[in-house]
Amino acid sequence: MKIQIIIQTLEIQKLQKCRRKLKENYHLMKGKDSVEKSFFLI
């Protein structure tokens, strides 16, 4: 059971890192003019 919990937490951390990267890339792609728009996606 403990191993399962560890695996789940690792998966969650991976997902959070991926989401953060996607957000950063999105901000870079959209440029600084539409920063206001990107706040709604967070």
ABEGO torsion letter per residue (X at the ends): XAAAAAAAAAAAAAAAAAAAAAAAAAAAAAEAAAAAAAAAAX
